[in-house]
Amino acid sequence: MPLYKLLRRALHTRNLPPKSVNSQHPPLLPPPPLFSSPPDIAVADKAVSILKYYHHYHLDHLTPQFTPETTSYLLLQSQNNQTLILKFLDWARKSPFFRNQLQSNCISIHILTRFKLYKTAQSLAEEVAAAFPDDESGDAVFSCLKDTYQACRSSSAVFDLMVKALSNMKLIDRARNVMNLARCHGFMPSVLSYNSVLEAIIRSPARGSAELTGSVYDEMMDNDVSPNVFTYNILIRGLCSNKEMDRGLVLFEKMEKKGCLPNVVTYNTLIDAYCKMGKIDEAYALLKLMWEKNMEPNVITYNVIINGLCREGRMEETKKVFEEMKEQGLSPNEITYNTLVNGYCKEGNFHQALVLHGEMVRNGLSPNVVTYTSLINSMCKSKNLRRAVEFFDQMQVRGLSPNDKTYTTLIDGFSQQGFMDEAYRLLSEMTNKGLSPSIVTYNALINGHCVSGRIDDGLELIKTMTAEGFCPDVVSYSTIISGFCRNFDLDKAFQMKREMGEKGIFPDAITYSSLIQGLCAQRRLTEACELFKEMLKLGLQPDNCTYTILINAYCGEDDIGSAIRLHDEMIEKGFFPDVVTYSVLINGLNKQARSKEAKRILFKLFYEQSVPHDVTYDLLIQSCSNIQFRNVVALIKGFCMKGLMNEADRVFQAMLEKNQKPSEAVYNVLIHGHCKDGNLQKAVYLYREMMQRELVPHAITVIAITKELHKVGMTEELMQILQDTLRSCKVVDGDPAKVLLEVNYKDGNMDAVFNILAEMAKDGFLPNEVRTG
């Protein structure tokens, strides 16, 4: 008797006794006939014979003879032959007789699932969902899977797989309906189905996802399906993504109490959430907890913490975490290195960024476009366009295509230095490659015109970009206003401000700061103060720059009282003075021979007088582990710039007395200051102390101290410092420069030595001053 008749008879007459919901074969009503018309058995047998011995393309001539019934017959006949099934599906999936026929697809999904080829089965299930969009509820797919279930000797895992496929395609309602249908027909969806749906809900940006997640979880509990670690991980990630960290931590504790042990993914999710909230210390505490519970962190764990530290600008701690990661036997991957390079670039530590860039390349890892863009940006900021272009070319040699941000960064670099022809050449190259300039690109060009003093060209560009569909923004107008202010053309600057308002573009703090600076430059202090009040009335917060401009203007008018009042106000509002502010105040007070008052105002930690709200410089020193520490460096630098080295040394000594570890920046500022002040012995002493603390002198410090040593003939000290400096150059590209420096030193050509040091610093081959603001 032909096989298809046997199958039909089996499907019509088989009436199995009831089985439990956990059985592989739950009770089913007799399904309808599989074949509405007889299959062509001869064609199927011929296809099977060909597949056993030849490549599947030998089936091509049979394509016109294949019907849906013949396809289903072949699949059922060969359902235990994995190799043959895979060869047939590889051929048939592209053909209309298979692709548009639900039954053949469902039989294939059953067989692939039974073979545990879940990835292939899921891919096919997703194709089915896409091929039958009219089946919005999933009823047709479920019915077909149910009707072919027994003939394929399938298991309920096939319904879990179908739910996962639908969930993966974000067809959440359809996935939930298939789950309900499966349950109603005696199949019990497992935790895999619920996890798939929960995952899809959490990834969906739709409103009400929190309520839907709760509903699915409750349904899971009502059906006695126990959540596993993956369920908890999904739910915790959803809560953390929704900024409900507290609820995530409650669930974390709950899973442990229920005997479900968190895994590394659980910890990574919570650590990542803490880092995104800026709570790095709490994240690191969780890392320590992992070690205490004998759970080994993985590369992702460390990458998350490194990324969080880099975002907060805590690069010293980042370095320690990076070293700890390697000590634990974990190999940094591309994400680790790219994150670190980007972090050091943002900090302005180009040398360390280049060291890590070289290290990752030597380890066979590839920097990505973002990393190269960061390196290019760093070189542009240090006005080293030659090196920026080298990185631009290098990334393309490595097969990476610059994106719009890369081009914009380089365009901005050339524009900042007034090389507008090269900037426009890059713009043309960018558009020829199909990349669209953004408003940021146009603003960079506008700024370039203004920097070059060609404000009319900047205005013309605003007209051009408007014609091309780009609306100038507050940056566009503020850049033009700043240009007019630099040219002392305040009438046009204020006219532009009025034009902004007419177009519905509101000035920001930078716009006001530019106008205030323009007024102060013309000694129109009263009008500047009125504009300052207007700014505050609009709710715009002035920054350090705005305050410093006004403080400088008051000092210029010998109104030291008002300058000091503004200084106290900026501290009261949480804006700590930077080196420019300190320099302005010190200069203004010294001009009036009020050095004692300068010390009392700017060096309050040795006096009892306090600033408003008990904010003192003592607080700055106590808080040197966070961002406020930058202002301690600024205070020391301010004193050094004005030659007040005794005051600078006292701040330094106060730090030591408070058991605070001075950073490289503090030592570099002090060494440079003492060199400038002629106290070479003190500079050398600080240099040696710095080396003992394993801190690295910056290039500008090395050049300053070596020049002074050369002047007084202290050759041994000079040679030692140069040797230390060359050892600090860990960038392979700097090797030729090191050789050249050594040759010139032996020849006694010290001018060349100093020039080479300066060039090496500029190229990032030597540690140089890190931006602190």
C-alpha positions in Angstrom: 0.0 0.0 0.0 1.5 3.5 -0.9 2.9 5.4 2.0 0.5 8.4 1.6 -2.5 6.0 2.1 -0.9 4.6 5.2 -0.4 8.1 6.5 -4.0 9.1 5.7 -5.3 5.9 7.4 -3.1 6.5 10.4 -4.2 10.1 10.8 -7.9 9.2 10.5 -8.0 6.1 12.6 -5.4 6.8 15.3 -7.1 7.6 18.6 -4.4 7.6 21.3 -5.4 7.5 25.0 -5.2 10.8 26.8 -1.7 12.0 27.9 -0.6 14.5 30.5 0.2 18.1 29.4 3.9 17.3 30.1 3.9 14.4 27.6 5.6 14.8 24.3 2.4 13.7 22.6 -0.6 15.4 24.2 -4.1 14.2 23.3 -5.3 15.4 19.9 -8.5 15.0 17.9 -7.9 13.2 14.7 -6.5 15.7 12.2 -7.9 16.3 8.8 -6.2 14.5 5.8 -2.7 15.7 5.0 -3.2 15.6 1.3 -6.1 17.2 -0.5 -4.9 15.5 -3.7 -2.5 12.5 -4.2 1.2 13.4 -4.2 3.4 12.4 -7.2 5.3 9.6 -5.5 7.5 8.9 -8.5 8.7 12.5 -8.5 9.4 12.3 -4.7 11.3 9.0 -5.0 13.3 10.4 -7.9 14.2 13.5 -5.9 15.3 11.3 -2.9 17.5 9.2 -5.2 19.2 12.2 -6.6 19.7 13.8 -3.1 21.4 10.6 -1.9 24.2 10.8 -4.4 24.3 14.2 -6.0 24.2 18.0 -5.3 20.8 19.4 -4.9 21.0 21.6 -8.0 20.4 18.4 -10.0 16.8 18.7 -8.8 16.3 21.9 -10.8 14.7 20.0 -13.7 12.1 18.6 -11.4 10.9 22.0 -10.2 7.8 22.2 -12.5 6.7 18.7 -11.3 6.8 19.5 -7.6 3.4 20.1 -5.9 2.8 21.0 -2.3 1.5 17.5 -1.7 4.6 15.9 -3.3 6.8 18.2 -1.1 5.0 17.2 2.1 5.2 13.5 1.1 8.9 13.7 0.5 9.5 15.4 3.9 7.5 12.8 5.8 9.1 9.9 4.0 12.6 11.2 4.7 12.0 12.7 8.1 14.6 10.6 9.8 17.4 11.4 7.3 18.9 14.7 8.6 21.4 15.1 5.7 18.8 14.5 3.0 16.2 16.8 4.7 18.8 19.6 4.9 19.9 19.2 1.3 16.2 19.2 0.1 15.3 22.3 2.2 18.3 24.2 1.0 17.0 23.7 -2.5 13.2 23.9 -1.9 13.1 27.0 0.4 13.7 29.3 -2.6 10.9 27.8 -4.7 7.3 29.1 -4.9 5.9 25.5 -4.4 7.5 25.5 -1.0 7.7 29.1 0.1 4.0 29.9 -0.3 2.8 26.6 1.1 2.1 26.5 4.8 1.9 22.7 5.3 5.3 21.9 3.9 6.8 24.7 6.0 5.2 23.4 9.2 6.3 19.8 8.5 9.8 21.1 8.0 9.7 23.1 11.3 8.6 20.0 13.1 11.4 17.9 11.7 14.1 20.5 12.2 13.0 21.0 15.8 13.2 17.2 16.4 16.7 17.2 15.0 17.5 20.0 17.5 18.5 22.3 14.6 16.8 25.2 16.4 18.5 28.0 14.6 17.5 26.7 11.2 14.0 25.9 12.4 13.6 29.4 13.9 14.8 31.0 10.7 12.2 29.0 8.7 9.5 29.8 11.3 10.3 33.6 10.8 10.0 33.1 7.1 6.6 31.5 7.6 5.4 34.5 9.7 6.6 36.9 7.1 5.1 34.9 4.2 1.6 34.8 5.7 1.0 38.3 7.0 -2.8 37.8 6.8 -2.5 35.3 9.6 -2.5 38.2 12.1 -3.6 36.0 15.1 -1.4 33.0 14.2 -4.4 30.7 14.1 -3.5 29.3 10.7 0.1 28.5 11.6 -0.9 26.9 14.9 -3.6 24.8 13.3 -1.2 23.6 10.7 1.5 22.7 13.3 -1.2 20.9 15.3 -2.5 18.9 12.3 1.0 17.8 11.3 2.2 17.2 14.8 1.6 13.4 15.1 2.7 12.5 11.6 6.1 14.2 12.4 6.4 12.5 15.8 7.0 16.0 17.1 7.2 17.5 20.6 5.7 20.6 22.3 9.1 22.2 21.8 7.9 23.2 18.3 5.4 25.6 19.8 8.1 27.1 22.0 10.1 27.6 18.9 7.3 29.2 17.0 6.6 31.6 19.9 10.3 32.5 20.0 10.3 33.2 16.2 7.2 35.4 16.4 8.6 37.2 19.5 11.9 37.8 17.7 9.9 39.5 14.9 8.2 41.7 17.6 4.9 40.0 16.7 4.0 39.9 20.4 0.2 39.6 20.1 0.5 36.7 17.6 3.1 35.0 19.9 0.8 35.3 22.9 -2.1 33.9 20.9 -0.1 30.9 19.8 0.8 30.2 23.4 -2.9 30.4 24.5 -3.9 28.1 21.6 -1.2 25.6 22.5 -2.3 25.6 26.1 -6.0 25.2 25.2 -5.2 22.2 23.0 -3.2 20.4 25.7 0.3 21.6 25.0 2.0 23.4 27.9 4.2 26.3 26.7 7.5 26.1 28.7 9.5 28.8 30.4 11.2 29.3 27.0 8.0 30.7 25.5 7.4 33.1 28.3 11.0 34.3 28.3 10.8 34.9 24.5 7.6 37.0 24.9 9.0 38.9 27.9 12.2 39.6 26.0 10.2 41.0 23.1 8.0 43.2 25.3 11.1 44.7 27.1 12.8 45.4 23.7 9.6 47.1 22.4 9.5 50.9 22.8 5.7 50.8 23.0 3.9 52.4 25.9 2.4 50.1 28.5 5.2 47.6 28.2 5.6 47.5 32.0 2.0 46.5 32.5 2.2 43.9 29.7 5.3 42.5 31.3 3.5 42.1 34.6 0.5 40.5 32.9 2.7 37.9 31.1 4.6 37.2 34.3 1.4 36.7 36.3 0.1 34.4 33.6 3.3 32.4 33.9 2.8 32.1 37.6 -0.9 31.1 37.3 0.1 28.3 34.9 2.7 26.9 37.4 5.6 27.7 35.1 8.7 28.4 37.3 10.9 31.3 36.2 14.5 30.5 35.6 17.6 32.7 35.7 17.0 33.9 32.2 13.5 35.1 33.2 14.8 37.0 36.1 17.6 38.5 33.9 15.1 39.7 31.4 12.9 41.3 34.0 15.8 42.9 35.9 17.1 44.3 32.6 13.6 45.7 31.8 13.4 47.4 35.2 16.9 48.8 34.9 16.2 50.1 31.4 13.1 51.8 32.7 15.2 53.4 35.4 13.6 51.4 38.1 16.8 50.3 39.7 15.3 49.8 43.2 12.7 47.3 41.9 15.5 45.5 39.9 17.5 45.1 43.1 14.4 43.8 44.9 13.9 41.2 42.2 17.6 40.4 42.4 17.2 39.5 46.1 13.9 37.7 45.5 15.5 35.3 42.9 18.1 34.3 45.4 15.5 33.7 48.1 13.6 31.5 45.7 16.7 29.4 45.1 17.5 30.8 41.6 21.1 31.8 41.7 22.1 34.9 39.7 24.6 34.3 37.0 27.2 36.7 35.5 24.6 38.2 33.1 22.5 39.2 36.2 25.4 41.0 37.8 26.5 42.6 34.5 23.0 43.9 34.0 23.0 45.6 37.4 26.5 46.8 37.1 25.7 48.4 33.7 22.6 50.1 35.2 24.7 51.5 38.0 27.3 52.8 35.6 24.7 54.5 33.4 23.4 56.2 36.5 26.9 57.4 37.2 27.0 55.3 40.4 30.4 53.7 39.6 31.3 52.9 43.2 28.1 50.9 43.6 28.9 49.1 40.4 32.4 48.3 41.6 30.9 47.0 44.9 28.8 44.5 42.9 32.0 43.4 41.1 33.6 42.7 44.5 30.4 40.8 45.6 30.9 38.5 42.5 34.3 37.6 43.7 33.1 37.0 47.2 30.5 34.6 45.8 33.1 32.8 43.7 31.5 34.0 40.5 34.1 35.0 38.0 33.4 38.3 36.1 33.9 38.1 32.4 35.2 40.6 29.8 31.8 42.2 29.5 31.7 42.9 33.3 35.0 44.8 33.1 34.1 46.5 29.8 30.9 47.9 31.4 32.8 49.3 34.4 35.6 50.7 32.2 32.9 52.4 30.0 31.3 53.9 33.1 34.5 55.2 34.4 35.5 56.7 31.0 32.1 58.4 30.8 32.7 60.0 34.2 36.3 61.0 33.2 37.8 58.9 36.0 40.7 57.7 33.9 43.1 57.0 36.8 40.7 54.5 38.2 40.0 53.2 34.7 43.7 52.3 34.4 43.6 50.3 37.6 40.5 48.4 36.5 42.1 47.7 33.2 45.2 46.3 34.9 43.0 44.2 37.3 41.2 42.8 34.3 44.4 41.5 32.8 45.7 40.2 36.2 42.5 38.1 36.4 43.6 36.4 33.1 40.9 38.1 31.0 42.0 39.3 27.6 40.8 42.8 26.6 38.8 42.7 23.4 38.1 45.4 20.8 35.4 47.0 22.9 37.8 47.3 25.8 40.5 49.0 23.8 38.1 51.2 21.8 36.4 52.4 25.0 39.8 53.2 26.6 41.1 55.0 23.5 38.0 57.1 23.3 38.1 57.9 27.0 41.8 59.0 26.9 41.0 61.1 23.8 38.2 62.9 25.6 40.4 63.6 28.5 43.1 65.0 26.2 45.6 62.3 27.1 46.6 61.7 23.5 49.8 59.8 24.4 48.0 57.1 26.4 45.3 56.9 23.7 48.1 56.2 21.1 49.8 53.7 23.4 46.6 51.7 23.7 45.9 52.1 20.0 49.3 50.6 19.2 48.8 47.8 21.8 45.4 46.7 20.3 46.8 46.6 16.8 49.7 44.5 17.9 47.3 42.1 19.6 45.5 41.7 16.3 42.4 43.7 17.3 40.9 46.4 15.0 40.1 49.9 16.0 36.6 50.9 14.8 35.4 54.0 13.0 34.5 55.7 16.4 38.0 55.1 17.7 39.7 56.6 14.6 37.3 59.5 14.7 38.3 60.1 18.4 42.0 60.0 17.4 41.4 62.4 14.5 39.5 64.7 16.8 42.3 64.6 19.4 44.9 65.6 16.8 42.6 68.3 15.5 42.2 69.8 19.0 46.0 69.8 19.4 46.2 71.6 16.0 48.2 68.7 14.6 46.4 68.3 11.2 49.2 66.3 9.7 48.7 63.5 12.2 44.9 63.8 11.9 45.1 63.2 8.2 47.5 60.2 8.8 44.9 58.6 11.0 42.2 59.4 8.4 44.3 57.6 5.7 45.2 54.8 8.0 41.6 53.9 8.8 40.8 53.6 5.1 43.9 51.4 4.5 42.5 49.1 7.2 39.2 48.8 5.3 37.2 51.2 7.4 35.0 53.8 5.7 34.9 57.2 7.3 31.4 58.2 8.3 29.7 61.6 8.4 31.1 62.3 11.9 34.7 61.4 10.8 34.4 63.9 7.9 32.8 66.5 10.1 35.6 66.2 12.7 38.3 66.7 10.1 36.4 69.5 8.4 36.1 71.2 11.8 39.8 70.7 12.4 40.8 72.5 9.1 38.1 75.2 9.6 39.4 76.0 13.1 42.8 76.8 11.6 41.4 78.7 8.7 42.2 76.2 6.0 38.8 76.6 4.3 39.8 75.3 0.9 40.8 71.9 2.4 37.7 71.9 4.5 35.5 72.4 1.4 37.5 69.7 -0.5 36.6 67.3 2.3 33.0 68.4 2.2 32.9 67.6 -1.6 34.6 64.2 -1.0 32.0 63.5 1.7 29.0 64.2 -0.5 30.5 62.3 -3.4 30.6 59.2 -1.2 26.9 59.5 -0.5 27.3 61.0 3.0 25.1 63.9 3.9 26.6 66.9 5.8 24.7 67.6 9.0 24.0 70.9 10.8 27.2 70.2 12.8 29.2 70.1 9.5 27.8 73.4 8.4 28.4 75.0 11.8 32.0 73.9 11.6 32.4 75.7 8.3 30.6 78.8 9.5 33.0 78.9 12.5 35.9 78.6 10.1 34.8 81.6 8.1 34.3 83.6 11.3 37.7 82.5 12.7 39.3 83.7 9.5 37.5 87.0 9.8 35.3 86.3 6.8 31.9 86.7 8.5 30.1 87.6 5.3 31.1 84.2 3.9 29.6 82.6 7.0 26.4 84.5 6.5 26.4 83.4 2.8 26.8 79.8 4.0 23.7 80.2 6.2 21.7 81.2 3.2 23.1 78.2 1.2 22.3 75.7 3.9 18.8 77.1 4.3 18.2 76.7 0.5 19.4 73.1 0.8 16.8 72.4 3.5 18.9 72.9 6.7 17.6 75.2 9.3 20.3 77.2 11.1 20.3 76.5 14.8 21.4 78.4 17.9 25.0 77.3 17.3 24.9 78.8 13.7 23.7 82.2 14.9 25.9 82.2 18.1 29.0 81.5 16.0 28.2 84.5 13.7 27.4 86.7 16.8 30.7 85.7 18.3 32.5 86.6 15.1 30.9 90.1 15.1 31.8 90.5 18.8 35.5 89.7 18.0 35.4 92.3 15.3 33.9 94.8 17.7 30.8 95.1 15.5 28.2 94.9 18.3 25.4 96.5 16.3 25.4 93.6 13.8 25.8 91.1 16.7 22.7 92.4 18.4 20.9 92.6 15.0 21.6 88.9 14.6 20.3 88.2 18.1 17.0 89.9 17.1 16.9 87.9 13.9 17.2 84.7 15.9 14.2 85.6 18.0 12.1 86.5 14.9 12.8 83.0 13.5 11.9 81.3 16.8 15.5 80.4 17.8 16.2 81.3 21.4 19.7 82.4 22.4 21.5 80.2 24.8 24.2 80.8 27.5 26.9 80.9 24.9 25.1 83.5 22.8 24.8 85.7 25.9 28.4 85.1 26.9 29.7 86.2 23.5 27.6 89.4 23.7 28.7 90.1 27.3 32.3 89.6 26.3 31.8 91.9 23.3 30.4 94.6 25.6 33.1 94.2 28.2 35.8 94.4 25.5 34.4 97.9 24.7 34.2 98.7 28.4 30.4 98.9 28.3 30.2 97.1 31.7 26.8 98.5 32.6 25.2 97.1 29.5 27.0 93.8 30.0 25.5 93.6 33.5 22.0 94.3 32.2 22.5 91.5 29.6 23.7 89.2 32.4 20.5 90.0 34.4 18.4 89.3 31.3 20.2 86.0 30.9 19.4 85.0 34.5 15.8 86.1 34.1 15.4 83.8 31.1 16.6 80.9 33.3 19.9 80.5 31.4 22.7 79.5 33.7 26.0 81.4 33.2 29.1 79.2 33.2 32.7 79.7 34.4 33.4 81.6 31.2 30.6 84.1 31.7 31.6 84.8 35.3 35.2 85.1 34.4 34.5 87.6 31.6 32.6 89.9 34.1 35.1 89.4 36.9 37.9 90.5 34.4 35.8 93.5 33.4 35.3 94.6 37.0 39.0 94.1 37.7 39.7 96.2 34.6 37.5 99.0 36.1 39.3 98.6 39.5 36.0 97.5 41.0 37.6 94.6 43.0 34.6 94.5 45.4 32.2 93.6 42.6 34.7 91.1 41.2 35.0 89.3 44.5 31.2 89.4 44.9 30.8 87.6 41.5 33.6 85.2 42.5 31.7 84.2 45.6 28.4 84.0 43.7 29.8 81.6 41.2 31.0 79.3 44.0 27.6 79.6 45.7 26.0 78.4 42.5 28.3 75.5 42.2 30.7 76.8 39.5 34.2 76.5 40.8 36.7 78.9 39.4 39.2 77.7 36.9 42.8 78.8 36.3 41.6 81.8 34.1 39.3 83.1 36.9 42.1 82.8 39.4 44.6 84.5 37.2 42.2 87.4 36.5 41.5 87.9 40.2 45.1 87.5 41.3 46.2 90.0 38.6 43.4 92.5 39.6 44.3 92.3 43.3 48.0 92.6 42.7 47.4 95.6 40.4 46.0 97.4 43.4 48.9 96.2 45.6 46.3 94.3 47.6 48.4 91.1 47.9 47.2 90.4 51.4 43.6 90.6 50.3 44.4 88.4 47.3 45.7 85.7 49.7 42.7 86.1 52.0 40.2 85.8 49.1 41.9 83.2 47.0 43.5 81.1 49.7 40.8 80.8 52.3 41.9 77.5 53.7 44.5 79.2 55.9 42.1 81.8 57.1 38.9 81.7 59.1 36.8 83.7 56.7 34.4 81.5 54.7 32.6 81.9 51.4 28.8 81.8 51.2 27.1 78.5 52.2 30.4 77.3 53.8 32.0 76.5 50.4 35.7 76.8 51.0 38.8 75.9 49.2 39.4 73.5 52.0 36.4 71.6 50.6 38.1 71.5 47.2 41.2 69.9 48.6 39.1 67.4 50.7 37.2 66.5 47.5 40.2 66.0 45.3 39.1 62.5 44.3 36.2 63.9 42.2 35.8 66.6 39.6 36.2 69.4 42.1 39.9 68.5 42.5 40.5 70.1 39.1 40.0 73.4 40.8 42.8 72.7 43.3 45.1 72.3 40.2 43.6 75.5 38.8 44.4 77.4 42.1 48.0 76.2 42.1 48.3 77.0 38.4 46.8 80.5 39.0 49.5 81.2 41.6 52.3 79.8 39.5 51.2 81.9 36.5 51.5 85.0 38.6 54.8 84.0 40.2 53.3 83.5 43.6 55.2 80.3 44.2 55.1 80.4 48.0 51.3 80.4 47.9 51.4 77.5 45.3 53.7 75.5 47.6 51.4 76.1 50.5 48.4 74.6 48.6 50.6 71.7 47.7 51.7 71.2 51.3 48.1 71.4 52.5 47.2 68.6 50.2 50.0 66.4 51.6 49.0 67.2 55.2 45.4 66.1 54.3 46.8 62.8 53.0 45.7 63.6 49.5 47.9 62.3 46.7 48.9 65.0 44.3 48.3 64.1 40.7 50.7 64.4 37.7 49.0 67.7 36.8 49.9 69.2 40.2 53.6 68.2 40.0 53.8 69.4 36.4 52.4 72.8 37.2 54.7 73.2 40.2 57.9 72.1 38.4 57.1 74.4 35.5 56.3 77.2 37.9 59.6 76.9 39.8 61.6 76.6 36.6 60.0 79.9 35.4 60.7 81.4 38.8 64.4 80.4 38.7 64.2 77.9 41.6 65.8 75.0 39.7 66.8 73.1 42.8 63.1 73.0 44.0 62.1 71.9 40.4 64.6 69.1 40.4 63.5 68.0 43.9 59.9 67.9 42.8 60.8 66.0 39.6 62.6 63.3 41.6 59.7 63.0 44.0 57.3 62.7 41.1 59.3 59.9 39.6 59.4 58.1 43.0 55.6 58.2 43.0 55.7 56.6 39.5 54.1 59.7 38.0 54.9 60.7 34.5 56.2 64.3 33.7 54.5 65.9 30.8 56.6 67.0 27.8 56.2 70.7 28.6 57.6 70.1 32.0 60.5 68.1 30.6 61.3 70.9 28.1 61.2 73.5 30.8 63.4 71.7 33.3 65.9 70.5 30.7 66.4 74.0 29.3 67.2 75.3 32.7 69.5 72.4 33.5 71.3 73.1 30.2 71.7 76.8 31.0 73.5 76.0 34.3 75.5 73.1 32.9 73.9 70.3 35.1 74.6 67.7 32.4 74.1 64.5 34.6 70.7 65.6 35.7 69.9 66.6 32.2 70.9 63.3 30.7 68.9 61.4 33.4 65.7 63.3 32.6 66.1 62.8 28.9 66.6 59.0 29.4 63.5 58.9 31.6 61.6 60.8 28.9 62.6 58.5 26.1 61.6 55.5 28.3 58.1 57.0 28.7 57.6 57.0 24.9 55.7 53.8 24.5 54.4 54.5 21.0 56.3 52.5 18.3 55.8 55.3 15.8 57.9 57.5 18.0 61.1 55.3 17.7 62.6 57.3 14.8 62.2 60.6 16.8 63.9 58.9 19.8 66.9 58.0 17.7 67.1 61.5 16.2 67.0 63.0 19.7 69.8 60.8 20.9 72.0 61.7 17.9 71.5 65.4 18.4 72.1 65.2 22.1 75.4 63.4 21.5 76.4 66.2 19.0 75.5 68.8 21.6 72.8 70.3 19.4 70.4 71.1 22.3 68.1 73.4 20.2 67.3 70.5 18.0 66.8 68.3 21.1 64.2 70.7 22.5 62.5 71.0 19.1 62.3 67.2 18.7 60.8 67.0 22.2 58.2 69.6 21.3 57.3 67.7 18.0 57.1 64.4 19.8 54.7 65.9 22.3 52.7 67.4 19.5 52.5 64.0 17.7 51.4 62.3 20.9 54.6 60.3 21.3 55.2 61.8 24.8 52.9 62.3 27.7 51.7 65.9 27.5 49.4 68.2 29.5 45.9 66.7 29.9 43.0 69.0 29.6 41.4 69.6 33.0 38.4 71.6 32.0 
